[in-house]
């Protein structure tokens, strides 16, 4: 991996942490996520317009991915309503690959290596340590089921996307249509649940949400580009530095409490995810 690609992937990791921070920063987390979702639709349509068409057999996979993305955003938004970025993000991001590995081993006949078993153990230890901090610090314990729900949804759509992209015959277009489905489902779902008032009216919220959506797509696009020029496993592992970026943003920008235990838990989760990816 060249220095340029290395720095680009680090930039993508930072963008992923940044768009989560922007959602956390808004006074209405749900409103910010709705704006992000609305902006995803034209981005997805623009990419799909210039990409090869997908196989119609992939349409059910696109719909399934859109539904699971709704769950991911729903749980993540409510987790941020109840907890710090530096607490929620590592749990939600770190638990997902552990769930994928366990489901793959138990139900998909995927071979699990000794290193992957070690990664699962390290991840579990880091997540338990991070969760323990919630109780020790007197934080809102309700963030845990929402953060873990987000991780479960992430693991689900990861499995769906892996199979759907293969069926589609055009991975770039597949992801573009998932963006469209995701944006539509979350926006319409939240309007149905909360009414039209869930859509923010002030320009500052729209500016922030639009930037978050662009950062979300940019993080994905840079990662995919890097995977065409460098080993996929190395790129995937390096992306997980987004956990450290999120913890640092929470600490330095939002002024969130940073204990030695939280820092150790975050580093342990990053190490576990990297072991899983490499």
URJOUR-V30434 format. One record per pair of residues at least 12 apart in sequence whose C-alpha atoms are under 7 Angstrom apart, sorted by the first residue. I is the first residue (numbers start at 1). GAP is how many residues later the second one is. D is the distance in whole Angstrom. If there is no record, write none. Layout:
i=(I,I)
gap=(GAP,GAP)
d=(D,D)
//
This chain:
i=(1,5,8,9,9,9,9,9,9,10,10,12,12,12,12,13,13,13,13,13,14,14,15,15,15,16,16,16,16,17,17,17,19,19,19,21,22,22,24,24,29,29,30,31,31,31,32,32,34,34,34,35,35,35,36,36,36,36,37,37,37,38,38,38,39,39,40,40,40,40,41,41,41,41,44,44,44,44,45,45,47,47,48,48,48,51,51,52,52,53,53,54,54,54,54,54,55,55,55,57,57,58,58,58,61,61,62,62,63,65,65,65,65,66,66,66,66,67,68,68,68,69,69,69,70,70,70,71,71,72,72,72,75,75,75,75,76,76,76,78,79,79,79,82,82,82,83,83,84,85,85,85,86,86,86,87,88,89,89,90,90,91,91,91,92,92,92,92,93,94,94,94,95,96,96,96,96,97,97,98,98,99,99,100,115,116,116,119,119,119,119,120,122,122,123,123,123,123,126,126,126,126,127,127,129,130,130,133,233,233,234,236,237,237,237,237,240,240,240,241,243,244)
gap=(229,221,214,213,214,217,226,229,230,228,229,206,207,210,211,206,226,227,228,229,228,231,200,201,204,199,200,203,226,225,228,229,193,196,197,64,186,190,56,61,48,52,47,167,168,169,173,177,152,153,165,171,174,175,173,174,176,177,146,149,150,145,146,149,171,174,139,140,143,173,138,139,142,143,132,133,135,136,131,135,126,129,125,128,129,121,122,118,121,117,120,114,115,116,119,120,112,113,114,110,111,106,109,110,99,103,115,116,118,92,95,96,113,112,115,116,119,118,85,88,89,84,88,113,112,115,116,79,82,78,81,82,71,72,74,75,70,71,74,68,64,67,68,58,60,61,57,60,172,161,162,165,160,161,164,43,59,154,157,153,176,36,56,57,55,56,58,59,58,29,175,179,56,55,56,58,59,58,176,22,25,53,56,55,160,159,160,153,154,156,157,152,146,150,145,146,149,150,139,140,142,143,138,142,136,132,135,129,44,45,44,41,36,37,40,41,30,33,34,29,27,22)
d=(6,6,7,7,6,7,7,7,6,7,7,7,4,6,6,7,5,7,6,4,6,6,5,7,5,7,6,6,6,5,6,5,4,6,6,7,7,6,6,7,6,7,6,6,6,6,7,5,7,5,7,6,5,7,5,6,6,5,4,7,6,5,7,7,6,6,6,6,6,6,6,4,6,7,4,6,5,5,7,7,7,6,5,6,7,7,5,6,6,7,6,5,6,5,6,6,7,5,6,7,7,6,6,5,7,5,7,5,7,5,6,7,6,6,5,4,7,7,6,7,6,7,7,6,6,6,5,7,6,5,5,6,5,6,6,5,6,6,5,6,5,5,5,6,7,5,7,6,7,7,7,5,6,4,5,7,6,7,7,5,6,6,6,7,5,6,6,5,6,7,6,6,6,5,6,6,5,6,7,6,7,7,6,5,7,7,5,5,7,5,5,7,7,5,7,5,5,7,5,7,5,5,7,7,6,6,5,7,5,5,6,6,7,5,5,6,6,7,7,7,7,7)
//
